[in-house]
């Protein structure tokens, strides 16, 4: 006796057909049916799974049929299936089902004919962020550093003057704890003609001096008992220079108070200097307050 056993999952291409074979026993048949149900369910879930990326962006990869489905979902009749003559990038409004997202971009990067076509959908909660960087002029992309203390306020704290005042602006200050300041390095700085004429590089000792001055801004404040009159650079340890600083760089320096002995007027600080987010100099500093 032979029979035909057929299993079909809704919207699933999994069709298993067994012909010209005797039916297995009841228990085996139940196990086989359960196994097929599990396989079909997993297959169906894989077909429906959308791989969302971090926060507000994600990518969706599939074949041209999935591209057509995405086009219908986004209700954009101008969108063509990936692999046709569609443009490489389309900006469109997301459907209401995507909640608070403001704008989506549909990308169809070129791929070799041997690989499946790809569809990438990138969405953003901020409509401005969704625009391509190429669409924003470079002079409008970067914001200026904030100003907590300008150079006039710095001159009221530090005794240094031209050409040895090496701090242009304080961009963050935590009383009695730390300060972050910047030094705009320009070709007009008086040390460049001699260091070096063919390759202008900011001397390492001046980087250390600039960082010490940032430390002085912390030390000479009333929060740590400073007097704004007597401030001395007492020592340095574990100093490392990681990269050269050249004309046109902005040196960002952070000085953090790690130990303070008010009775002796001695403080220990840790400092790091950055250019473009990369450490160029670091070390430990010893500061002293009092008469010479």
N, C-alpha and C positions, 0 to 999 in steps of 0.2 A: 504494500500500500504506500503510495506516495502522496505528498501534499505540497502546498505552496504557502510559505510563511513570509509575510511582507510586513515591514515596519516603516512608517513614514512620520517624520517630525514636521510640524507646521513651519513653513517657510525655510525648511532645511533641505539641502541637497542629499541628505543621507537616506538612501533607499537600499535596504538589504533584502535580497531575494534568495531564497534557498529552494531549489527544485529537485524533483526526482530523488528525494532522500526520505527515509522513514522519519516520522516525528520522534523526537527524543522523549524520554520519560517526563512525567509531570514536573518533578522537582528540577530537573535539568532545564526544562523549558522555561520555568519560572526564573531561574537564575539567568538564563540567556536573555529573557525579556528585560529583567532588571538591569543587566549589563548594557543592553542596547539603549535603554532609557537614559542611563547615566552618560553614555557616550554622546548621544544626541543632544542632551541638555548642555554638556560642556561645549560641544561644537556650536550650538546655538548662541551660547553666551560669548564665545570668542568672536563670532560674527558681529555681535551687537556692541562689543566693547569699544569704547572711545578712550584713547590714551591722553588724558589731560596732563599738561605740564605744570610747573610751579606757579602759584599765585594766579595771575590773570592771563597767562599765556599758555597755549597748548598747541600741539601738532596732531594732525590726523592724516594717516597714510593709508591709501587703499588704491584700488584700480579705477578705471574710468567709469565703471558703473557706480561706485561709491561717490565719485566726483559729481555725477549727474544727480544723485540723491542729495548731496550737500547743496547743489545749486537750487534744487527744488525747495529744500528746507529754508534756505535763506531768501527765497522768493525774489531772486534776481534773474529775470528772464534773459539778460544779456550775457550771463555766465555760460560758457561752453565747457564741455567735458575736457578733462586733462588729456593731452595728447593731440588735440585738434589745434586749430589756429587761434586759440584763446590767448589773451595777453598774459604776460608772466606774473602780473600782480593786479589785483582788483581790490578796491576798498568798498566795503558795503556795510549796511546796518545789520546787526544781528537780530534774530527773531526774538519775540518776547520771552521765549522759554529760557533764554540765556541770562535773564535777570538784569543785574546792574551794569553789565558790560555796555560800553558806549559805542565802540566801533570795532569792526573785524577787518582783517585783510586776508584775502585768498591768494596764496602763492602757488605757482606750478613750476618748480625748478626743472630744468632740462635734465633728462637722464638717458643713458644709452638704451637703444632699442631692445636690448636683451633683458633689461630690468623692467619691472612693472612701473607704470606711471604713478606719480606721487601727487597727493593733494595735501597742502599744508594750510590750516586755518589758524591765524593768530589773532586773538582778541585782547582788548585792553579795557580796563575800567576807566582809564583816563584818555579822553579823545585826543588830547594833545600828544600823549606818548605814543599813540598808534601811528602817527605820521612818521614817515621815513626820515632819518637824519638828513638825507640828501635834500629834503624839502625845506629844512631850516638852515638859514645862513649861518656859517660857522661863528660869526661874531655875536650871534644871539644864543648860542648853545650853552655857554658857560657863565655862571653867575660869579660876581665878585666876592671876595672874602668879606665876612662881616667885620664891622669895626666896633670893638669894645673900648679900645683906647687908641686915639690917633697919635701922630708923632708929637704934637704939642703937649698932650697929656703925658706921653713917655718922657719928654724933656723935663717935665715937672718932677718926675720920680728919679730918673737916672742923671748923674752928674756929667755923663759923656756928651761931647759935642763933635761937630765935624772936624776931622774926617773919621772919627772913631766911634760915632754912634751908629751901631749896626742893626738896629731894630726899627722897622718902619711902621708897624701896626701890631697891636694885640688883638687877636681874633677870638680868644676865649680866656677867661680868668675865673678861677675858683679861689676865693680869698683863703690864704693860709695853706693852700694845697698845691696848686699848679697854675701855669700860664702857658698859652700857646700864642706864638707871635710869628711874624713873617719878615723876611729881608728880601727885598727885590734886588737881585743881582743884575747890574747893568754894565755895559762896556765903559761907561763913564766913571766907574769906581776907580779911585786913585791907585789901587794896587795892581790893576791889570797891565799897565805899560811895562812893569818890570816882572810880572808873574803870569804868563810869560809872553813876550812880544809876539811870538808866532802861534802860541796856543794859550789864550787867556783862561786861566783856571783860578778859582778863588782859593787862596792859601788855607790850608787846614787849620793853622793856628787862629786865623780870623773866624773860621766857622766855630771853633771852640769859644772864642771871645764873644761872638754873637749869642751863643747859647748861654754863656755865663751872664750876659746882660739881661736875657730873659729871666734867668734865675734871680737876678737882682731885683727885677720888678716884683717877684714874689717876696723876696727877703725884706725889701725896704718898705713894705706896707705895714700899717699898724696892726694888722691881723696877726703878725708873727713878732711884733715888738720892734720892728725896724724904725730907724730914725730918718731915713732918706738923706743922710749926710755921710755916714761912714759905712762903706761897703767894699769888701776886698775879696779877690779871687784867691783862695788859699791852696787849692790843689786839684789834681785830676787823676783819675784811675780808669783802667780798662777802656781806654779810648780806641775806637776803631773807625777808620775812614773806608767806606764801602764803595763809593763812586765819586768821580770828580764833579764839582759844581762849576758851571760855566756861565758866561754872560747870557742873560735872557731867562735864567732859571729863577724860580721863586722858592726860597729856602723857608720851609715851615718847621719851626722849632717848638718842641714841647719839653718843658722842665717841670719835674714833679718833686716836691719836698718829701723825703723819706725819713729824715731824722732831724730833730731840732733840740739843741741844748741852749735854752735861753740864758742860763746862768753864765755860760762861757761865750755866748754869742756865736756859736758854731752851728752850721747846718749842713746836712748832706743831701744832695739832690741827684736824681737820675735824669739824663737828657737824651733826646733823640731828635735828629734833624732829617727832614724828608724833602725830596723833590719828586713831584708827580706820584706821590703815594709810596715811593721806595726809600728805604733808609739809606742815607748817604753818610751819616756820622752818628756815633753814639758814645756814651761814656758816663762816668760817675764824677760828680763835682763836689768840692768842699768849699763852702762859703764862710766868710767871717765878717762880723760886724763889730765896730769899736774903733778906738783911736789907733793910729799907726805905731 
